[in-house]
Amino acid sequence: MREAGELVDINLVFGDHIISCHKVILAGRCDYFHHMFLTNMLERDSTEIVMREINTRTGILLVRYLYTGRIEITTDNAQDLLSACEMLLLGALKQDIEAFLCSHTESNNCVSIMNLASLHDMKKMLGNAKKFLHEHMKEVVETDEIRLLQEADLIEVLGKTLSQEDNFCFVQKWVKSADERAERFDDLLHHVTLSKCSDEFIRDTVMEERLMISENMWLCSDINLQTWQSLYAPPSQHRNYSACASPGGFIISGGRLKGVCKSDCYSYDAQSGQWTTLPPMSIARRAHSSIYHNECLYIVGGRDGQNCLDSVEKLDMRSLQWSRLPRLPRSACRLYLAIASNNLFALGGSSGGNWNVDVHEFDFTRQTWRQRSAMPEKCEFGAAVSFNDHVYIAGGKDRSYMQFNPLQNTWILLQRPQLSHRFGKSLVWNESILVCGGLDTDVIEAYSLRENEWSTWTLKMPKKCEFIFALKM
């Protein structure tokens, strides 16, 4: 009868498509139309109703459903049908759509279904979609669905995933799925326990993530105010550079930019806030170590790409001339450098992915290296400072703290800090040794050389990340 136009008394308009219908059929099958035609709504006496919220394709399907009780639900039309069901109060069809979507939840639609379930308060479908997401997150993050995932839902996934390496990858994928999400990276890392990740994962994945390497430099001018201010960035935004304190400021050298090792060097004057370009190193390198002593900058080890270096060079800050020094006894990167007893000490470091305990001393007068007593334990991603002609190795992955006496050539293991400070840096502060933040914490711990005990500062580091250097100016 409807197709023949017999006894029709109402036209439904979906977009530019008009469907002639019978009020009695619509009212008998749909509570929305029942209420419309049997109350004093304006549409009761109208011969045409414009259904602005429902598109043409969905409108045709729904009219057919109201007349026949049959409808083909697909993944392509389910969302539009569900929205229309909410409007038209079609509870039975809504349940059918829910059952269909629960049985057709996949990696490329589970987040969409989850958001749809939240919007329409469909608890069964929401629970089913969340369960699928938690069990298949590795596949979901590789689809466009990751863009639709809400931050609260991501955090829920992070709390239920046992693998912290997976969690880091989930955060990576989520923040990169939309430009505005990058600023959420630091906060989301609080839900990832990096200390439970393998060394290989930290080296190959975490530290290769550009968001882990802060491009900022911060200054705390008054520790009582507990605030940090940004310094002007160096002329070139390199990663994996080295830095060391110098009179009135600091010097940065080398690093990597877009996968290429660099030889650039710059000095920063704290009083003027200005950068000065220095002559470049003779060898482009990254992950090297540097130290300033007697108006000279010393560069030790590092990598020129994939290979560890044993080369050592010196920049005379008076003449601004570079010169080569005798090579290290072994190639290494990320060495700990310290000046004690007026000599240079190169300690630990990494070679071929393994951390060393070797200690070598460079005699400035004789221009020779000699081996000293090895460190009592490895210290991965820690830091070194010198005080009163003793060398201290502190922090790192395993909370190291040890003291070397160059005159006696002996080591002493001291009380460990409370927290892991991988990639945290150390400095001497009023007869205390500070270990500052790192990948796993933003806490600053202080070891009092007078009282021989650790304490925690109220001031925290600006963020958790790989810190290149820390110094007192």
Helices and strands as residue ranges (DSSP letters): E 10-14, E 17-21, H 23-29, H 31-38, G 42-45, E 48-50, H 56-68, H 78-88, H 91-103, H 110-119, H 123-135, H 137-140, G 144-148, H 151-160, H 164-176, G 179-184, H 185-188, G 189-191, G 194-196, H 199-201, I 202-206, G 210-212, E 218-219, E 229-230, E 242-246, E 249-253, E 256-257, E 260-261, E 265-269, E 274-278, E 289-293, E 296-300, E 312-316, E 321-325, E 336-340, E 343-347, E 350-351, E 354-355, E 359-363, E 368-372, E 382-387, E 390-395, E 400-405, E 410-413, E 425-429, E 432-436, E 443-448, E 453-460
